[in-house]
Amino acid sequence: MTASNGDESTSSRSERMKEAARRRILDQAEAERIPVEETTRAVPDRRWRRGR
């Protein structure tokens, strides 16, 4: 039974670490997110060359 308890605690610890890492990544992505209002639409170069 002790081996089972050891495996269980290791498994739950790794699950908690994975969840913490996932939350950190999501928090960082949210912090770096640029609101749509602050972005501009990219225009291909050939559109500008056509008039020349």
PDBQT receptor file of N, H, CA, C and O in Angstrom, charges set to zero:
ATOM      1  N   MET A   1       0.811  -1.209   0.000  1.00  0.00    +0.000 N 
ATOM      2  CA  MET A   1       0.000   0.000   0.000  1.00  0.00    +0.000 C 
ATOM      3  C   MET A   1       0.848   1.265   0.000  1.00  0.00    +0.000 C 
ATOM      4  O   MET A   1       0.430   2.292  -0.536  1.00  0.00    +0.000 OA
ATOM      5  N   THR A   2       2.021   1.201   0.588  1.00  0.00    +0.000 N 
ATOM      6  H   THR A   2       2.361   0.367   1.023  1.00  0.00    +0.000 HD
ATOM      7  CA  THR A   2       2.855   2.403   0.606  1.00  0.00    +0.000 C 
ATOM      8  C   THR A   2       3.293   2.791  -0.797  1.00  0.00    +0.000 C 
ATOM      9  O   THR A   2       3.393   3.980  -1.100  1.00  0.00    +0.000 OA
ATOM     10  N   ALA A   3       3.558   1.807  -1.666  1.00  0.00    +0.000 N 
ATOM     11  H   ALA A   3       3.477   0.841  -1.420  1.00  0.00    +0.000 HD
ATOM     12  CA  ALA A   3       3.944   2.118  -3.040  1.00  0.00    +0.000 C 
ATOM     13  C   ALA A   3       2.792   2.810  -3.761  1.00  0.00    +0.000 C 
ATOM     14  O   ALA A   3       3.005   3.743  -4.536  1.00  0.00    +0.000 OA
ATOM     15  N   SER A   4       1.584   2.349  -3.503  1.00  0.00    +0.000 N 
ATOM     16  H   SER A   4       1.412   1.591  -2.874  1.00  0.00    +0.000 HD
ATOM     17  CA  SER A   4       0.416   2.965  -4.123  1.00  0.00    +0.000 C 
ATOM     18  C   SER A   4       0.269   4.411  -3.668  1.00  0.00    +0.000 C 
ATOM     19  O   SER A   4      -0.003   5.294  -4.482  1.00  0.00    +0.000 OA
ATOM     20  N   ASN A   5       0.443   4.654  -2.396  1.00  0.00    +0.000 N 
ATOM     21  H   ASN A   5       0.663   3.937  -1.735  1.00  0.00    +0.000 HD
ATOM     22  CA  ASN A   5       0.339   6.024  -1.885  1.00  0.00    +0.000 C 
ATOM     23  C   ASN A   5       1.449   6.897  -2.451  1.00  0.00    +0.000 C 
ATOM     24  O   ASN A   5       1.212   8.066  -2.756  1.00  0.00    +0.000 OA
ATOM     25  N   GLY A   6       2.645   6.361  -2.597  1.00  0.00    +0.000 N 
ATOM     26  H   GLY A   6       2.838   5.411  -2.349  1.00  0.00    +0.000 HD
ATOM     27  CA  GLY A   6       3.751   7.114  -3.164  1.00  0.00    +0.000 C 
ATOM     28  C   GLY A   6       3.487   7.486  -4.604  1.00  0.00    +0.000 C 
ATOM     29  O   GLY A   6       3.745   8.620  -5.009  1.00  0.00    +0.000 OA
ATOM     30  N   ASP A   7       2.978   6.550  -5.384  1.00  0.00    +0.000 N 
ATOM     31  H   ASP A   7       2.769   5.629  -5.055  1.00  0.00    +0.000 HD
ATOM     32  CA  ASP A   7       2.640   6.837  -6.778  1.00  0.00    +0.000 C 
ATOM     33  C   ASP A   7       1.551   7.886  -6.873  1.00  0.00    +0.000 C 
ATOM     34  O   ASP A   7       1.595   8.772  -7.726  1.00  0.00    +0.000 OA
ATOM     35  N   GLU A   8       0.582   7.775  -5.993  1.00  0.00    +0.000 N 
ATOM     36  H   GLU A   8       0.547   7.055  -5.300  1.00  0.00    +0.000 HD
ATOM     37  CA  GLU A   8      -0.544   8.708  -6.028  1.00  0.00    +0.000 C 
ATOM     38  C   GLU A   8      -0.084  10.131  -5.714  1.00  0.00    +0.000 C 
ATOM     39  O   GLU A   8      -0.500  11.075  -6.385  1.00  0.00    +0.000 OA
ATOM     40  N   SER A   9       0.772  10.296  -4.697  1.00  0.00    +0.000 N 
ATOM     41  H   SER A   9       1.110   9.530  -4.151  1.00  0.00    +0.000 HD
ATOM     42  CA  SER A   9       1.225  11.638  -4.339  1.00  0.00    +0.000 C 
ATOM     43  C   SER A   9       2.118  12.215  -5.443  1.00  0.00    +0.000 C 
ATOM     44  O   SER A   9       2.051  13.411  -5.727  1.00  0.00    +0.000 OA
ATOM     45  N   THR A  10       2.945  11.383  -6.059  1.00  0.00    +0.000 N 
ATOM     46  H   THR A  10       2.999  10.412  -5.828  1.00  0.00    +0.000 HD
ATOM     47  CA  THR A  10       3.787  11.853  -7.161  1.00  0.00    +0.000 C 
ATOM     48  C   THR A  10       2.921  12.273  -8.336  1.00  0.00    +0.000 C 
ATOM     49  O   THR A  10       3.164  13.304  -8.963  1.00  0.00    +0.000 OA
ATOM     50  N   SER A  11       1.902  11.460  -8.630  1.00  0.00    +0.000 N 
ATOM     51  H   SER A  11       1.705  10.622  -8.120  1.00  0.00    +0.000 HD
ATOM     52  CA  SER A  11       1.004  11.764  -9.740  1.00  0.00    +0.000 C 
ATOM     53  C   SER A  11       0.245  13.061  -9.482  1.00  0.00    +0.000 C 
ATOM     54  O   SER A  11       0.157  13.913 -10.366  1.00  0.00    +0.000 OA
ATOM     55  N   SER A  12      -0.302  13.217  -8.283  1.00  0.00    +0.000 N 
ATOM     56  H   SER A  12      -0.230  12.525  -7.565  1.00  0.00    +0.000 HD
ATOM     57  CA  SER A  12      -1.066  14.438  -8.009  1.00  0.00    +0.000 C 
ATOM     58  C   SER A  12      -0.151  15.659  -7.973  1.00  0.00    +0.000 C 
ATOM     59  O   SER A  12      -0.562  16.754  -8.357  1.00  0.00    +0.000 OA
ATOM     60  N   ARG A  13       1.089  15.477  -7.513  1.00  0.00    +0.000 N 
ATOM     61  H   ARG A  13       1.423  14.588  -7.201  1.00  0.00    +0.000 HD
ATOM     62  CA  ARG A  13       2.040  16.598  -7.501  1.00  0.00    +0.000 C 
ATOM     63  C   ARG A  13       2.361  17.025  -8.925  1.00  0.00    +0.000 C 
ATOM     64  O   ARG A  13       2.408  18.221  -9.216  1.00  0.00    +0.000 OA
ATOM     65  N   SER A  14       2.582  16.061  -9.817  1.00  0.00    +0.000 N 
ATOM     66  H   SER A  14       2.544  15.090  -9.580  1.00  0.00    +0.000 HD
ATOM     67  CA  SER A  14       2.891  16.420 -11.199  1.00  0.00    +0.000 C 
ATOM     68  C   SER A  14       1.679  17.060 -11.873  1.00  0.00    +0.000 C 
ATOM     69  O   SER A  14       1.834  17.961 -12.697  1.00  0.00    +0.000 OA
ATOM     70  N   GLU A  15       0.480  16.604 -11.532  1.00  0.00    +0.000 N 
ATOM     71  H   GLU A  15       0.354  15.872 -10.863  1.00  0.00    +0.000 HD
ATOM     72  CA  GLU A  15      -0.730  17.228 -12.084  1.00  0.00    +0.000 C 
ATOM     73  C   GLU A  15      -0.849  18.676 -11.615  1.00  0.00    +0.000 C 
ATOM     74  O   GLU A  15      -1.215  19.553 -12.398  1.00  0.00    +0.000 OA
ATOM     75  N   ARG A  16      -0.548  18.928 -10.359  1.00  0.00    +0.000 N 
ATOM     76  H   ARG A  16      -0.251  18.216  -9.723  1.00  0.00    +0.000 HD
ATOM     77  CA  ARG A  16      -0.599  20.310  -9.831  1.00  0.00    +0.000 C 
ATOM     78  C   ARG A  16       0.439  21.180 -10.523  1.00  0.00    +0.000 C 
ATOM     79  O   ARG A  16       0.176  22.344 -10.827  1.00  0.00    +0.000 OA
ATOM     80  N   MET A  17       1.626  20.616 -10.774  1.00  0.00    +0.000 N 
ATOM     81  H   MET A  17       1.840  19.671 -10.527  1.00  0.00    +0.000 HD
ATOM     82  CA  MET A  17       2.676  21.378 -11.458  1.00  0.00    +0.000 C 
ATOM     83  C   MET A  17       2.258  21.702 -12.892  1.00  0.00    +0.000 C 
ATOM     84  O   MET A  17       2.482  22.814 -13.372  1.00  0.00    +0.000 OA
ATOM     85  N   LYS A  18       1.651  20.727 -13.573  1.00  0.00    +0.000 N 
ATOM     86  H   LYS A  18       1.470  19.825 -13.184  1.00  0.00    +0.000 HD
ATOM     87  CA  LYS A  18       1.179  20.963 -14.931  1.00  0.00    +0.000 C 
ATOM     88  C   LYS A  18       0.105  22.041 -14.957  1.00  0.00    +0.000 C 
ATOM     89  O   LYS A  18       0.112  22.910 -15.830  1.00  0.00    +0.000 OA
ATOM     90  N   GLU A  19      -0.811  21.987 -14.010  1.00  0.00    +0.000 N 
ATOM     91  H   GLU A  19      -0.817  21.281 -13.301  1.00  0.00    +0.000 HD
ATOM     92  CA  GLU A  19      -1.881  22.981 -13.942  1.00  0.00    +0.000 C 
ATOM     93  C   GLU A  19      -1.306  24.367 -13.654  1.00  0.00    +0.000 C 
ATOM     94  O   GLU A  19      -1.739  25.353 -14.252  1.00  0.00    +0.000 OA
ATOM     95  N   ALA A  20      -0.344  24.448 -12.752  1.00  0.00    +0.000 N 
ATOM     96  H   ALA A  20       0.008  23.647 -12.267  1.00  0.00    +0.000 HD
ATOM     97  CA  ALA A  20       0.281  25.737 -12.432  1.00  0.00    +0.000 C 
ATOM     98  C   ALA A  20       1.000  26.299 -13.655  1.00  0.00    +0.000 C 
ATOM     99  O   ALA A  20       0.920  27.495 -13.933  1.00  0.00    +0.000 OA
ATOM    100  N   ALA A  21       1.701  25.432 -14.384  1.00  0.00    +0.000 N 
ATOM    101  H   ALA A  21       1.766  24.460 -14.158  1.00  0.00    +0.000 HD
ATOM    102  CA  ALA A  21       2.408  25.880 -15.597  1.00  0.00    +0.000 C 
ATOM    103  C   ALA A  21       1.412  26.354 -16.639  1.00  0.00    +0.000 C 
ATOM    104  O   ALA A  21       1.633  27.370 -17.298  1.00  0.00    +0.000 OA
ATOM    105  N   ARG A  22       0.318  25.624 -16.791  1.00  0.00    +0.000 N 
ATOM    106  H   ARG A  22       0.138  24.798 -16.256  1.00  0.00    +0.000 HD
ATOM    107  CA  ARG A  22      -0.711  26.007 -17.765  1.00  0.00    +0.000 C 
ATOM    108  C   ARG A  22      -1.292  27.377 -17.420  1.00  0.00    +0.000 C 
ATOM    109  O   ARG A  22      -1.504  28.212 -18.299  1.00  0.00    +0.000 OA
ATOM    110  N   ARG A  23      -1.544  27.596 -16.138  1.00  0.00    +0.000 N 
ATOM    111  H   ARG A  23      -1.372  26.918 -15.424  1.00  0.00    +0.000 HD
ATOM    112  CA  ARG A  23      -2.093  28.898 -15.725  1.00  0.00    +0.000 C 
ATOM    113  C   ARG A  23      -1.108  30.028 -15.967  1.00  0.00    +0.000 C 
ATOM    114  O   ARG A  23      -1.496  31.119 -16.386  1.00  0.00    +0.000 OA
ATOM    115  N   ARG A  24       0.189  29.763 -15.699  1.00  0.00    +0.000 N 
ATOM    116  H   ARG A  24       0.504  28.877 -15.359  1.00  0.00    +0.000 HD
ATOM    117  CA  ARG A  24       1.206  30.799 -15.947  1.00  0.00    +0.000 C 
ATOM    118  C   ARG A  24       1.250  31.158 -17.424  1.00  0.00    +0.000 C 
ATOM    119  O   ARG A  24       1.333  32.333 -17.781  1.00  0.00    +0.000 OA
ATOM    120  N   ILE A  25       1.195  30.151 -18.276  1.00  0.00    +0.000 N 
ATOM    121  H   ILE A  25       1.128  29.196 -17.986  1.00  0.00    +0.000 HD
ATOM    122  CA  ILE A  25       1.230  30.407 -19.721  1.00  0.00    +0.000 C 
ATOM    123  C   ILE A  25       0.011  31.205 -20.153  1.00  0.00    +0.000 C 
ATOM    124  O   ILE A  25       0.136  32.152 -20.929  1.00  0.00    +0.000 OA
ATOM    125  N   LEU A  26      -1.166  30.836 -19.662  1.00  0.00    +0.000 N 
ATOM    126  H   LEU A  26      -1.268  30.067 -19.031  1.00  0.00    +0.000 HD
ATOM    127  CA  LEU A  26      -2.383  31.564 -20.026  1.00  0.00    +0.000 C 
ATOM    128  C   LEU A  26      -2.352  32.996 -19.495  1.00  0.00    +0.000 C 
ATOM    129  O   LEU A  26      -2.770  33.924 -20.187  1.00  0.00    +0.000 OA
ATOM    130  N   ASP A  27      -1.858  33.178 -18.269  1.00  0.00    +0.000 N 
ATOM    131  H   ASP A  27      -1.518  32.424 -17.707  1.00  0.00    +0.000 HD
ATOM    132  CA  ASP A  27      -1.747  34.528 -17.708  1.00  0.00    +0.000 C 
ATOM    133  C   ASP A  27      -0.788  35.383 -18.528  1.00  0.00    +0.000 C 
ATOM    134  O   ASP A  27      -1.056  36.559 -18.775  1.00  0.00    +0.000 OA
ATOM    135  N   GLN A  28       0.330  34.794 -18.949  1.00  0.00    +0.000 N 
ATOM    136  H   GLN A  28       0.548  33.839 -18.748  1.00  0.00    +0.000 HD
ATOM    137  CA  GLN A  28       1.297  35.542 -19.764  1.00  0.00    +0.000 C 
ATOM    138  C   GLN A  28       0.701  35.893 -21.115  1.00  0.00    +0.000 C 
ATOM    139  O   GLN A  28       0.878  37.011 -21.600  1.00  0.00    +0.000 OA
ATOM    140  N   ALA A  29       0.001  34.956 -21.725  1.00  0.00    +0.000 N 
ATOM    141  H   ALA A  29      -0.143  34.048 -21.332  1.00  0.00    +0.000 HD
ATOM    142  CA  ALA A  29      -0.621  35.221 -23.025  1.00  0.00    +0.000 C 
ATOM    143  C   ALA A  29      -1.660  36.337 -22.913  1.00  0.00    +0.000 C 
ATOM    144  O   ALA A  29      -1.754  37.186 -23.799  1.00  0.00    +0.000 OA
ATOM    145  N   GLU A  30      -2.426  36.338 -21.848  1.00  0.00    +0.000 N 
ATOM    146  H   GLU A  30      -2.349  35.648 -21.128  1.00  0.00    +0.000 HD
ATOM    147  CA  GLU A  30      -3.425  37.390 -21.644  1.00  0.00    +0.000 C 
ATOM    148  C   GLU A  30      -2.745  38.735 -21.432  1.00  0.00    +0.000 C 
ATOM    149  O   GLU A  30      -3.222  39.754 -21.930  1.00  0.00    +0.000 OA
ATOM    150  N   ALA A  31      -1.638  38.747 -20.699  1.00  0.00    +0.000 N 
ATOM    151  H   ALA A  31      -1.250  37.919 -20.294  1.00  0.00    +0.000 HD
ATOM    152  CA  ALA A  31      -0.924  39.998 -20.442  1.00  0.00    +0.000 C 
ATOM    153  C   ALA A  31      -0.330  40.567 -21.730  1.00  0.00    +0.000 C 
ATOM    154  O   ALA A  31      -0.242  41.785 -21.883  1.00  0.00    +0.000 OA
ATOM    155  N   GLU A  32       0.078  39.696 -22.660  1.00  0.00    +0.000 N 
ATOM    156  H   GLU A  32       0.007  38.706 -22.536  1.00  0.00    +0.000 HD
ATOM    157  CA  GLU A  32       0.703  40.152 -23.901  1.00  0.00    +0.000 C 
ATOM    158  C   GLU A  32      -0.311  40.387 -25.022  1.00  0.00    +0.000 C 
ATOM    159  O   GLU A  32       0.053  40.849 -26.103  1.00  0.00    +0.000 OA
ATOM    160  N   ARG A  33      -1.563  40.075 -24.767  1.00  0.00    +0.000 N 
ATOM    161  H   ARG A  33      -1.859  39.700 -23.888  1.00  0.00    +0.000 HD
ATOM    162  CA  ARG A  33      -2.598  40.204 -25.801  1.00  0.00    +0.000 C 
ATOM    163  C   ARG A  33      -2.786  41.668 -26.188  1.00  0.00    +0.000 C 
ATOM    164  O   ARG A  33      -2.826  42.544 -25.324  1.00  0.00    +0.000 OA
ATOM    165  N   ILE A  34      -2.899  41.924 -27.474  1.00  0.00    +0.000 N 
ATOM    166  H   ILE A  34      -2.867  41.212 -28.176  1.00  0.00    +0.000 HD
ATOM    167  CA  ILE A  34      -3.108  43.280 -27.976  1.00  0.00    +0.000 C 
ATOM    168  C   ILE A  34      -4.581  43.420 -28.347  1.00  0.00    +0.000 C 
ATOM    169  O   ILE A  34      -5.085  42.641 -29.156  1.00  0.00    +0.000 OA
ATOM    170  N   PRO A  35      -5.278  44.397 -27.773  1.00  0.00    +0.000 N 
ATOM    171  CA  PRO A  35      -6.688  44.587 -28.123  1.00  0.00    +0.000 C 
ATOM    172  C   PRO A  35      -6.869  44.849 -29.614  1.00  0.00    +0.000 C 
ATOM    173  O   PRO A  35      -6.004  45.453 -30.249  1.00  0.00    +0.000 OA
ATOM    174  N   VAL A  36      -7.975  44.404 -30.167  1.00  0.00    +0.000 N 
ATOM    175  H   VAL A  36      -8.678  43.913 -29.651  1.00  0.00    +0.000 HD
ATOM    176  CA  VAL A  36      -8.238  44.556 -31.602  1.00  0.00    +0.000 C 
ATOM    177  C   VAL A  36      -8.177  46.020 -32.016  1.00  0.00    +0.000 C 
ATOM    178  O   VAL A  36      -7.716  46.337 -33.113  1.00  0.00    +0.000 OA
ATOM    179  N   GLU A  37      -8.633  46.901 -31.160  1.00  0.00    +0.000 N 
ATOM    180  H   GLU A  37      -9.007  46.644 -30.269  1.00  0.00    +0.000 HD
ATOM    181  CA  GLU A  37      -8.670  48.328 -31.493  1.00  0.00    +0.000 C 
ATOM    182  C   GLU A  37      -7.266  48.894 -31.722  1.00  0.00    +0.000 C 
ATOM    183  O   GLU A  37      -7.113  49.899 -32.416  1.00  0.00    +0.000 OA
ATOM    184  N   GLU A  38      -6.250  48.265 -31.151  1.00  0.00    +0.000 N 
ATOM    185  H   GLU A  38      -6.374  47.449 -30.588  1.00  0.00    +0.000 HD
ATOM    186  CA  GLU A  38      -4.885  48.784 -31.265  1.00  0.00    +0.000 C 
ATOM    187  C   GLU A  38      -4.109  48.147 -32.410  1.00  0.00    +0.000 C 
ATOM    188  O   GLU A  38      -2.932  48.454 -32.597  1.00  0.00    +0.000 OA
ATOM    189  N   THR A  39      -4.735  47.277 -33.169  1.00  0.00    +0.000 N 
ATOM    190  H   THR A  39      -5.691  47.028 -33.017  1.00  0.00    +0.000 HD
ATOM    191  CA  THR A  39      -4.037  46.637 -34.283  1.00  0.00    +0.000 C 
ATOM    192  C   THR A  39      -4.423  47.314 -35.589  1.00  0.00    +0.000 C 
ATOM    193  O   THR A  39      -5.459  47.971 -35.684  1.00  0.00    +0.000 OA
ATOM    194  N   THR A  40      -3.579  47.144 -36.584  1.00  0.00    +0.000 N 
ATOM    195  H   THR A  40      -2.737  46.610 -36.507  1.00  0.00    +0.000 HD
ATOM    196  CA  THR A  40      -3.890  47.668 -37.917  1.00  0.00    +0.000 C 
ATOM    197  C   THR A  40      -3.884  46.516 -38.892  1.00  0.00    +0.000 C 
ATOM    198  O   THR A  40      -3.240  45.496 -38.647  1.00  0.00    +0.000 OA
ATOM    199  N   ARG A  41      -4.583  46.663 -39.980  1.00  0.00    +0.000 N 
ATOM    200  H   ARG A  41      -5.107  47.491 -40.179  1.00  0.00    +0.000 HD
ATOM    201  CA  ARG A  41      -4.659  45.606 -40.985  1.00  0.00    +0.000 C 
ATOM    202  C   ARG A  41      -3.464  45.734 -41.919  1.00  0.00    +0.000 C 
ATOM    203  O   ARG A  41      -3.174  46.814 -42.434  1.00  0.00    +0.000 OA
ATOM    204  N   ALA A  42      -2.783  44.630 -42.128  1.00  0.00    +0.000 N 
ATOM    205  H   ALA A  42      -3.019  43.752 -41.710  1.00  0.00    +0.000 HD
ATOM    206  CA  ALA A  42      -1.642  44.626 -43.042  1.00  0.00    +0.000 C 
ATOM    207  C   ALA A  42      -2.147  44.650 -44.476  1.00  0.00    +0.000 C 
ATOM    208  O   ALA A  42      -3.096  43.947 -44.822  1.00  0.00    +0.000 OA
ATOM    209  N   VAL A  43      -1.507  45.462 -45.305  1.00  0.00    +0.000 N 
ATOM    210  H   VAL A  43      -0.736  46.033 -45.024  1.00  0.00    +0.000 HD
ATOM    211  CA  VAL A  43      -1.889  45.572 -46.710  1.00  0.00    +0.000 C 
ATOM    212  C   VAL A  43      -0.739  45.022 -47.542  1.00  0.00    +0.000 C 
ATOM    213  O   VAL A  43       0.400  45.454 -47.368  1.00  0.00    +0.000 OA
ATOM    214  N   PRO A  44      -1.011  44.081 -48.441  1.00  0.00    +0.000 N 
ATOM    215  CA  PRO A  44       0.070  43.526 -49.269  1.00  0.00    +0.000 C 
ATOM    216  C   PRO A  44       0.737  44.601 -50.123  1.00  0.00    +0.000 C 
ATOM    217  O   PRO A  44       0.079  45.538 -50.576  1.00  0.00    +0.000 OA
ATOM    218  N   ASP A  45       2.021  44.467 -50.335  1.00  0.00    +0.000 N 
ATOM    219  H   ASP A  45       2.556  43.706 -49.966  1.00  0.00    +0.000 HD
ATOM    220  CA  ASP A  45       2.785  45.442 -51.125  1.00  0.00    +0.000 C 
ATOM    221  C   ASP A  45       2.226  45.598 -52.536  1.00  0.00    +0.000 C 
ATOM    222  O   ASP A  45       2.188  46.709 -53.063  1.00  0.00    +0.000 OA
ATOM    223  N   ARG A  46       1.795  44.507 -53.149  1.00  0.00    +0.000 N 
ATOM    224  H   ARG A  46       1.826  43.604 -52.721  1.00  0.00    +0.000 HD
ATOM    225  CA  ARG A  46       1.359  44.598 -54.543  1.00  0.00    +0.000 C 
ATOM    226  C   ARG A  46       0.159  45.549 -54.721  1.00  0.00    +0.000 C 
ATOM    227  O   ARG A  46      -0.042  46.079 -55.813  1.00  0.00    +0.000 OA
ATOM    228  N   ARG A  47      -0.623  45.766 -53.685  1.00  0.00    +0.000 N 
ATOM    229  H   ARG A  47      -0.461  45.335 -52.797  1.00  0.00    +0.000 HD
ATOM    230  CA  ARG A  47      -1.732  46.704 -53.786  1.00  0.00    +0.000 C 
ATOM    231  C   ARG A  47      -1.215  48.124 -54.044  1.00  0.00    +0.000 C 
ATOM    232  O   ARG A  47      -1.793  48.892 -54.814  1.00  0.00    +0.000 OA
ATOM    233  N   TRP A  48      -0.116  48.438 -53.375  1.00  0.00    +0.000 N 
ATOM    234  H   TRP A  48       0.353  47.814 -52.750  1.00  0.00    +0.000 HD
ATOM    235  CA  TRP A  48       0.452  49.785 -53.537  1.00  0.00    +0.000 C 
ATOM    236  C   TRP A  48       1.190  49.919 -54.870  1.00  0.00    +0.000 C 
ATOM    237  O   TRP A  48       1.220  51.004 -55.452  1.00  0.00    +0.000 OA
ATOM    238  N   ARG A  49       1.777  48.840 -55.352  1.00  0.00    +0.000 N 
ATOM    239  H   ARG A  49       1.753  47.959 -54.880  1.00  0.00    +0.000 HD
ATOM    240  CA  ARG A  49       2.543  48.891 -56.600  1.00  0.00    +0.000 C 
ATOM    241  C   ARG A  49       1.636  49.004 -57.814  1.00  0.00    +0.000 C 
ATOM    242  O   ARG A  49       2.052  49.508 -58.857  1.00  0.00    +0.000 OA
ATOM    243  N   ARG A  50       0.410  48.543 -57.685  1.00  0.00    +0.000 N 
ATOM    244  H   ARG A  50       0.072  48.134 -56.838  1.00  0.00    +0.000 HD
ATOM    245  CA  ARG A  50      -0.490  48.514 -58.834  1.00  0.00    +0.000 C 
ATOM    246  C   ARG A  50      -0.728  49.904 -59.429  1.00  0.00    +0.000 C 
ATOM    247  O   ARG A  50      -0.836  50.045 -60.647  1.00  0.00    +0.000 OA
ATOM    248  N   GLY A  51      -0.811  50.919 -58.586  1.00  0.00    +0.000 N 
ATOM    249  H   GLY A  51      -0.724  50.804 -57.596  1.00  0.00    +0.000 HD
ATOM    250  CA  GLY A  51      -1.096  52.265 -59.062  1.00  0.00    +0.000 C 
ATOM    251  C   GLY A  51       0.092  52.947 -59.719  1.00  0.00    +0.000 C 
ATOM    252  O   GLY A  51      -0.080  53.996 -60.339  1.00  0.00    +0.000 OA
ATOM    253  N   ARG A  52       1.274  52.397 -59.606  1.00  0.00    +0.000 N 
ATOM    254  H   ARG A  52       1.414  51.545 -59.101  1.00  0.00    +0.000 HD
ATOM    255  CA  ARG A  52       2.465  53.071 -60.148  1.00  0.00    +0.000 C 
ATOM    256  C   ARG A  52       2.746  52.727 -61.563  1.00  0.00    +0.000 C 
ATOM    257  O   ARG A  52       3.715  53.223 -62.138  1.00  0.00    +0.000 OA
TER     258      ARG A  52
